[in-house]
């Protein structure tokens, strides 16, 4: 009994220490968001600012050249469209790979998994050329459509559908449903945990994307991550506005993660990644 209590205490101690380490960057962002430049760059570290500087938010919102409000809206539109598109495309692709047993399906599955080993930055040049030829530069089509297919999401859906009983689909077909109706009315509602998990992962990834939006986006479609990078110039870094903007940019995804974390764990569990 004593050994069990000691083990439990040790586990909680390690978990608490790791949680504090993971929360340290958020504390730094929160502290610096309400600090002055002198406090941020001071050689002596203080866990709390000497005095709360509430003017950083006013300076950020009043900066028309950055347009943080418009950038937040652009990020929300891009992340929402890309999440919906990726979930629908990966959902159907994962189902097709789970139900197909021929050699062609195995080849497609191998090619899909192979794309996970290719660095995303390696495909940016050909994707940018194709996007430019379609005339999608500085448009939400250019931001969203090239990233709508996710090999990782497709694999998660395939693993989830492999555990789904085929007998339920056969019963729906016997009752008069066609395969398309059986998929959307029987299979999809029973995969809501995986859909929520994939949607959460894609949403956070789309919101935090920087490299592709910086290549395709311009003034009209500038996202919040690209807008924040403008605080770092060759003349220096405007730390107070940068950290305040980072705090504002983190807030929506933090709320989404805290609200959907239970579904995220359930979805990854039911997808077969145990």
N, C-alpha and C positions, 0 to 999 in steps of 0.2 A: 504493500500500500504506500509506504514511504517512497519507494523507488518510482512508483507511478505518479505520485504528486510532484516529485522532483523533475521527472521527465516532462510533465505538463507545464510546470513553471518555466522550465528551460525553453520549451517550444514557444510559450507566450512571450518570453523575454526576447528570443530571436526574432519573432514576428514583429514585436514592438520596435526593436532596433531597425529592422529593415523598413518598416513603415515610416519611421522618422527620417531615414536616409532618402526614401522616395519622395517624401513631402518637403525636403529641404529646398529643391528648386522652386516649388510653389511659394515657399516662405520668402525666398529671395525676390521673386517677382512682385509679391505683395508689398514687401518692405520698400523696394526701390520705386514702385509705382507712386508712393506717397512721400518720396524723399527728393531733396534737391540734388543738383549735379555735384555739389561739394560733398554731400553726405555719401553719395554713391561711389565717388572716386577717392574718398579719404583713405589714407593708408591704414587707419585704425578701424577695425570692423565693429559695428554695433548691431545687435540683433534687432533693434527697433530704431527708427529714425529719430534724430534729435527733436524734430518737430514735424508734425504732419503738414505736408505741402499739398493742399487741396486744389491748387491752381493748375496742376498737371492735366487734370481732366478738361478744364476749360481751354487750356492751350491746345490740347489734342483735338477737341471738337471744333475749335475756331480755325484750325488750319485747313483752309480750302484746297491747298495744293495736294494734301494727302487724301482728304475726303473719306474719313474713316467710316462714316455712316453708309455712304454708297458702297464702299468696299465690303462692309459687313453684309449688305444686301446682296451684292454679287456673289459672295461666298456662299450665302444661304441658298441662292437660286442654283448655283453650280452644284453644290453638295446634294441638294434635294433631287435635282434631275439625274445626276449621275448615280445616286443611290437607287432610285426607282428603276432606271435603265439597267444597271448592273444586276439587280436582284431578278428582274424579269428574264434577262438574257441568260444569266447563270442558272436560274431555276430550270428553264427549259433544257439547256444544254446538259446540266447534271442529271436530269430525269432521263434524257435520251441515252446518255452513257451508262446509266444504271440499268436500263431495261434492254439495251442492245447487247447481244452475246457473241456477235460475229467477229471475225478478224479485223474488219474495218473499224469497229468500235474500239477494239484494243489498240489499234494504231492511233486513232484519234485521242484516246486516253493518254497514251504515251507521249504524243505530241503536246497535249495540254500540260502534262506534268513537266515536260522538258522546258516549256516557256517559263516555268517558275525559276529555273536556273539561269535564265538570261537576265542580266541587269537591266532595270527599266530605262536607265539613262542611255543604254546602247541602242534603244529603239526610237529615241527622241528625234534624231536627224531624219530618218525616213518618214516617221509620222508627221514631222513638221513640213516636209516637202509635199506629202500628200494633202495635208490640211491646207497648205497655201494654194495648191492647185485647185482645190475645191472652193477657194475663196472664203474660208472659214476663219481667217485671222481676225482677232478682235470681235469674236462672236461667241455666244454660249454653245453653239454647235461645235466649234473648234475646241472648246474647253471640255465638253461633256462626251461627245460621241467617241473619240479615240480611246477613252478609258472605260467604256461601258462593259467590255469583256474582262472578266477576272478569272484567271485559271484557278486561283486559290478558292474563290467562291464556288466555282463550278465543281471543284473536287469536294468541297464540304457538302454541297447538295447531293452529289452522287453518293457519298458515304451515307447520308441520311436516308436516301431513297432505297439503298440496298437493304436496309432493315425494315422498310415498309412492306407489309404483307401484300403480295400480288393478288391474293384471293379477294380482297376488297374491291380492287379494280375489276376483276372478273365478274364479281357480283353486280357491279354497276353496269357492265356491258350486257349482262344477261337481262337486266331490268330495262334495257333499251337505250342506254347512254352510248354516245359515240366516244372514241378514245379521247378526243379533245375535251369533251364535257366531263368525262370521268377524271381527267387530270385536274381540271380547275375546281371541280366540286368535291372530289374525294381526296385526292393526293395533296393539293396545295393547302387546304385548311388544316390538315394533320401535320404540316411542316412549318407551322407558325413560329415555333421556337428557333428553328434553324434560320428561317427568314429574318426574324428579329435579330439574331446574332450576326448574320451576314450584313444586314442593313446597318447595324450599329458600327461594325468594323469599316464598311465602305464609307459611311457618312463621316466618321472621324478622319479617315484617310483623305477623303476629298476635301474636307474643310482645312486640313493642315497641309495640303499640297502646295508646293512652291515652285519647283523647277518648270513644270509644264505650263502652269498659268503665267509664269514670268516670260515664257517664250511666245505663247499664243495671245495672251491678254494684253490689252492696251488700256488707254484711258477709260473707255466705255465699259470694259469688263475686268477692270483691275480688282483682284481679290484682296482680302484683308492681309494675307501673308505677304503679298507683293507690296502692298501699301506700307506695311511696317518696315520693309527693307529700305524704304526711302529715308528713314531716319539715320541710316548709316551711309555717310558720304565720305569723299576724300578729305573734306575739311574737318571731319570729326563725327562723333556719335552723339545724338541727342538722347541721352539716357532716360531722363524722366518721362518724356513722351513715348519713347520706345517701350519702356516697361509698363506704362499705363495702357498703351495700345495692346500689348501682349496680354495683360490682365483681362481686358475687355474681350479679346479674341478667344481666350481660354474659357470664359464663363459659359457660353452656350454649350460647348462640347462637354464641359464638366457636368452640367445639369443633365444632358442626354445620357452620359455614362452612368451617373448615379441612379437615374430613373430606370435604365434598361440593363443594369449589370446582372440582375437575377436572370433575365431572359438570355443574356449573353452566355452565361455559364451553362444554362439548360440547353441552349442551342448547340454549343460545342460538345456537350456530353452526348446528345442524341445524334450528332453527325458521325459518330464512330471514332472520333479522336479522343480516346480514353487514355 
